Amino acid sequence: MATEKGTTTNFDVGDYVLWSRLDERLAHNKLLVQWVGPFAVTEARPHSFMIRHLLTGSTSALHRLRLRFYADSSLDETEEILEFVSNQGMLLGVDGFSDHRYYANASRWELLEK
């Protein structure tokens, strides 16, 4: 649990949270907050939480103000939830490409990820 000025954030390890991401690509320097997730809470720190992406397993340390409660630890990571997470438009890291080919029927190049 993290606290700030007497306000308690009730996330426990194993809970699922949403993360507020700022989209800084918008014109005129306006910010748009988009809630994405769910993410699993893996560690509670004094002023932040470690969260795990359900598909990639990558972890991030985030301040409690950028997180919102989604579900407790009894949530099942079903195929439907994983599909929802994969369709959120988040950029996922790629370690590199192992091969490429030109697909003539679609007139485009295809890349094979490592």
Beta strands, then each sheet from edge to edge (+ up, - down):
strand 1: 2-4
strand 2: 7-9
strand 3: 16-23
strand 4: 32-44
strand 5: 48-53
strand 6: 59-63
strand 7: 67-71
strand 8: 97-103
strand 9: 108-113
sheet 1: 1+ 2-
sheet 2: 6+ 5- 4+ 3- 7+
sheet 3: 8+ 9-
end
